[in-house]
Amino acid sequence: MTDTQARLNALTTLRDRLQQLLANRSGPLEQLLEVERELARVQGELDATRSALETMRTRVQTSRLTVNYQSAGQLAPDSAWRPVSNALSNALTAFTSTLGGLILIVAGLLPIALIAVPLVWLGLKWRARRNQKIARPKPVETDQP
């Protein structure tokens, strides 16, 4: 933006000098026409540079940068109890994993057990009745009056 501002200042100065030359009207007509053409070109560049500078200023004004910084904190040095702490933590993790696995197995077998247990119970009752019928001796019929 600084270079553009410097260019804008230089073009403004050149335009002012060209306007002074036209105001004095000294010299032949050809030179005056050349000064007029140069003044028109400089005015066009001046307008374009002003527009570019204004666009840059608008972009800079609307640009927003937000930075959030949080330090990681200082790590504590390892203590002599660190291995014991790690072992207990690993043991607790193993215990909870095993308990979770057992709960999963029970949850998977429960629907099967709800159907199988009554069927097995009925089968055992039926077998017990059948065995009782077989174990009872039949009364012997005698021909005695």
VENJOVEN-V668484 format. One record per backbone hydrogen bond with DSSP energy under -0.5 kcal/mol. CO is the residue of the C=O (numbers start at 1). NH is the residue of the N-H. E is the energy in kcal/mol with one decimal. If there is no record, write none. Layout:
CO & NH & E
CO & NH & E
This chain:
1 & 5 & -2.3
2 & 6 & -2.3
3 & 7 & -2.4
4 & 8 & -2.3
5 & 9 & -2.2
6 & 10 & -2.3
7 & 11 & -2.5
8 & 12 & -2.2
9 & 13 & -2.2
10 & 14 & -2.4
11 & 15 & -2.6
12 & 16 & -2.3
13 & 17 & -2.1
14 & 18 & -2.4
15 & 19 & -2.3
16 & 20 & -1.9
17 & 21 & -2.2
18 & 22 & -2.0
19 & 23 & -2.1
20 & 24 & -2.0
21 & 25 & -1.4
21 & 26 & -0.6
28 & 32 & -1.7
29 & 33 & -2.5
30 & 34 & -2.2
31 & 35 & -2.5
32 & 36 & -2.3
33 & 37 & -2.4
34 & 38 & -2.4
35 & 39 & -2.6
36 & 40 & -2.3
37 & 41 & -2.4
38 & 42 & -2.7
39 & 43 & -2.5
40 & 44 & -2.1
41 & 45 & -2.4
42 & 46 & -2.7
43 & 47 & -2.5
44 & 48 & -2.4
45 & 49 & -2.7
46 & 50 & -2.4
47 & 51 & -2.3
48 & 52 & -2.4
49 & 53 & -2.6
50 & 54 & -2.5
51 & 55 & -2.3
52 & 56 & -2.3
53 & 57 & -2.5
54 & 58 & -2.3
55 & 59 & -2.4
56 & 60 & -2.5
57 & 61 & -2.4
58 & 62 & -2.0
59 & 63 & -1.2
66 & 68 & -0.5
67 & 69 & -0.5
79 & 82 & -1.1
81 & 85 & -2.7
82 & 86 & -2.7
83 & 87 & -2.5
84 & 88 & -2.6
85 & 89 & -2.3
86 & 90 & -2.6
87 & 91 & -2.5
88 & 92 & -2.5
89 & 93 & -2.1
90 & 94 & -2.5
91 & 95 & -2.6
92 & 96 & -2.5
93 & 97 & -2.0
94 & 98 & -2.4
95 & 99 & -2.7
96 & 100 & -2.2
97 & 101 & -2.1
98 & 102 & -2.5
99 & 103 & -2.3
100 & 104 & -1.9
101 & 105 & -2.2
102 & 106 & -2.7
103 & 107 & -2.4
104 & 108 & -1.7
105 & 109 & -2.3
106 & 110 & -2.0
107 & 111 & -0.6
109 & 113 & -2.7
110 & 114 & -2.2
111 & 115 & -0.8
112 & 115 & -0.7
112 & 116 & -3.0
113 & 117 & -2.3
115 & 119 & -1.3
116 & 120 & -2.7
117 & 121 & -2.5
118 & 122 & -2.6
119 & 123 & -2.4
120 & 124 & -2.5
121 & 125 & -2.3
122 & 126 & -2.4
123 & 127 & -2.1
124 & 128 & -2.5
125 & 129 & -2.3
126 & 130 & -2.1
127 & 131 & -2.6
128 & 132 & -2.0
129 & 133 & -2.1
130 & 134 & -2.0
131 & 135 & -2.4
132 & 136 & -1.4
140 & 142 & -0.5
